Amino acid sequence: MIIKKSPAEIEAMKEAGRISAKVLREVGTRVEPGVSTLELDRLAETLIRLEGGIPAFKGYGGFPGSICASVNDQIVHGIPAADVILKEGDIISIDTGATVDGWVGDNAWTFPVGNVSPEVKKLLDVTEKCMWAGLDAARPGNHLGDIGFAVQSIAEAEGYGVVREYVGHGIGRNMHEDPNVPNYGRRHHGILLEPGMVLAIEPMINMGTHKTRQMPDGWLVCTRDGKPSAHFEKAVAITEEGPVVLTTEPNFKRPVGK
């Protein structure tokens, strides 16, 4: 069942979104060679609590971290660890969220570690562009398939694989609500998008095949072919006026061309 939010509830969700976005940005500034993913996790938890939030991921379904830290060919759900040390040329997807007054904010970004290859930088740029296209499609009168189509058409035009098994989702007082939001689809297909829906749109785009493999810890998911993967996510409210991004900071300016 899709739980629509009132304008007042959407407004209330903005604080969880603000904290989630601020923490993700600040943790991203600490991404550099020699840093462990556990250090980034501890920083994220500290910052979330200092802002008055509760780490939304910690303990969720038994997950031990405040962030998911997925490096290079790791797509999602990487568990932070002291022995995972970032090195020059890596990329890391950091996914984190905060709960404030019962509302959840959720977002992700893939950061370069130092200098990365032109091919990897292109993957990051295209995946971010996919996210913005998906957010732009979250409008009343569109259908769920329009979001997936917007993401898929950009990614596949570059020869990239769009992950099938892991998708975006509704969000509110629960981290994962209905509906699922695939990153692939057909225009004008799927449920009708209506004001009050709040969705987390999160393209997971692979440089190679879209196929994945589940790792033995039951959490981490990697690309089947070992090629890099990028992941970007923001939550958006569908309103009469159009999409309103909730996981953002005041005065945030969308990058030109995205």
N, C-alpha and C positions, 0 to 999 in steps of 0.2 A: 504494500500500500504506500502510495506517495503522500508524504506529509507536507502540505503547503504551509508556508510561513506568512504571517501577516506583515504589513509594512513595519509595525513596531518590532516584531520579532527579527525581521531582517536587519533592522537598525541595531538591535541588541547583539546580533552575531558579529557586527563589525569590530567589536573590541577583541574578541578571540582571534579574528582575522588579522587585526593590526599587530597583536603580539606575535602571532605565528610568523607573519611576514618580517617583522623587525628582527626576531631571533634568527630566522633563516638568513637574512642579509648579514647580520653581525657574525654568525658562525662562518658564513662564506668568506668573510675577510680574513679568517684564520686558516683558511685552506692554503697550505704551502708544503713543499717537500720537507719530510722529517716529522710531520705531525701525525699522530695516530688517530684512528677514527674514534677510539674511546675518549681521547681528549676533547674532540669536537662534541661528542655526546654529553660529556660532563658540563661543558660550557653551555650547551643548549639548555640543559635542565636548570642550571643556575640562573640563566637569563630569563627563562620562562617564569620561574618562581619569583624572581625580583620584580617582574612586571605584574605580578598578582595572578598569574595563571597556574594551571596544573598541567604537567606534561601529558598530552592526550594519548601518546603511544605507550608510555611505560606501564607494563602490566596488561596491555590490551591483548586479549587472547593468549596471555603468557609471554608476550614480547618483552625482552629485558631492557631495551634501550629507550631513550627519549627521542632518538632519531633513527631512521633507517639510513645506513651508510653503504652505498653500493658503488663499487669501484670498477671502472673499465668495462669488462664484459658482464658485470653483474647488473641485472635490470632493476630489481626491487628487493626490499626486505633484508638487506644486509645487516647483520648484527654488529654493532660497534665492538671493537676489540683492541686491546693494547698492542697486539702483535701485527696489526694491519697498519703499516706505516706508508704514508703517501710519498710518492717519488715524482721527480720531474717528468712531465709528459703524461701523467695519469689524468683521468677525469673521475669525479666523484659526484654521484647523485645523493643529495641530502634531502630527506623527506621528514618533515616534523610538523607538530601541531600543538595547540594549546587549548585547554578547556577553561572557559570563564563563565561563571554563573550558569553552568550547565550547557552552554553552547560550545561547539567544537569548531576550531579553525584548523585547516589542513592545507599544506602547500609543499612543493618540492622544486628544486632547482639543481641543474648539473653544472658544476664548477670545474674549470681547468686547473690543474696543479702546475703552476709555472707555465712554461711554454709548451703548447701541444702542436701536433702536426696540423697542416692545413686541412687534411681530410677529416680529422677529428673536430677541428673548429667548425667546419661546415656542418657536421652532424649536429653539434650543439645549436648552431644558428638556425638550422632548418627545424629542429625539434621545438625550439622556442617559438618559431613562426607558426608551427602547427598548433601549439597551445593557444596563441592569440587568435588564430582562425577559428578554433573550436569555441573559444569564449565569445567571439563576435557572432557566432551562429546561435547562441543561446538567447533566442528572442521569441516572444509570443507569436504564435502562428507557424513557426517552424516546427519540425519534427525531430525526434531524437536522432534519426538517421542523418539529418543535416549536419549535426555536430561531427559525427563520425566521418561523414563524407568530406567535410572541410579539412579534417586532420589527414585522412588517408590520401586524398588526392595530392596534397603537397608532398607528403613523405614518399609516396610511391613514384612520383614524377622524378625524384632524385635517385631512384633505385633502392630505397631503404625498405626494411621490413617493419610492418606495424604489428606489434604484439597483440595477440588475440585473447590469450587466457586471462590477462589482467587488465582491468578497465577502470574508468572513473565511476563515480557513484553519487547518489544523493547524500546530503549531509545536513545536520541540524543539532539536535540534542544527542544524537548518536553519530559516531564516526562514519558508519556505513549505513545508509538508508536506501530505499528504493528511489529511483530506478538505477540499474547498472547503466553506465555511459560508455559504450564501446568507442574505440578510436578508429573504427571503420564502419561503413554503412552506406545506405543509398538515400539520395535526396527524397524528401517527402514520404519517407517510411518511418515506422515506429510511432511511439506515443506522441501526441500533440504537446508541445511545450506551452505552458500557461504561467501567468504571473503567480508568484508565490513559491514556485519551485526553486530549490537551491541545489546546485550541482558542483561537485569537484571534478574538473576536467583535467585529465593528466595523461597526455601522450607519452607512450613508451616506445621509442623508435630505435631500431637496430640498424647498424651499418650493413649488416648482411641479412641472413634469413630472419623471418619473423618467429621461427621456432625457438622454443625455450627448453630448459631442463631444470628440474627441481633438485636442489642440493640436499644432501643427507640430513642437515639440521632441521629440515622441515620448513624453513623460512626463506632462505636465500634462493633466488631464481636467477639463472644465467642464460646468456644466449647459447643456442645449440652449437654454433660454429666458432665460438670464442671471440667473435668480433665485438667492438664496443657498442654500448647502448647508452642512450640519453633519456632523461625523464624530467619533464617540467609539469608543474601543477599549480592551479589556483582555483579557489571556490568562487562561484558566481551566482548571484540572485537574478532570476528572470523577473523583470518588472514591466509595467505598461510602457515605461520610457525606454526599455531596452536592457541590455546586460549591465549589472552592477557588480564589479569585482569586489569581493569581501576580504580576501587575504591580500591586503595591500596596506601601505602606510600613507598617511596624509601627504599630499604634494608629490606622490609618486608619479613620474612621467613615463609613459610607455615609450620604449626605444623607437626611434624613427625607423620606419620600414618594417616594423614587426606587426 
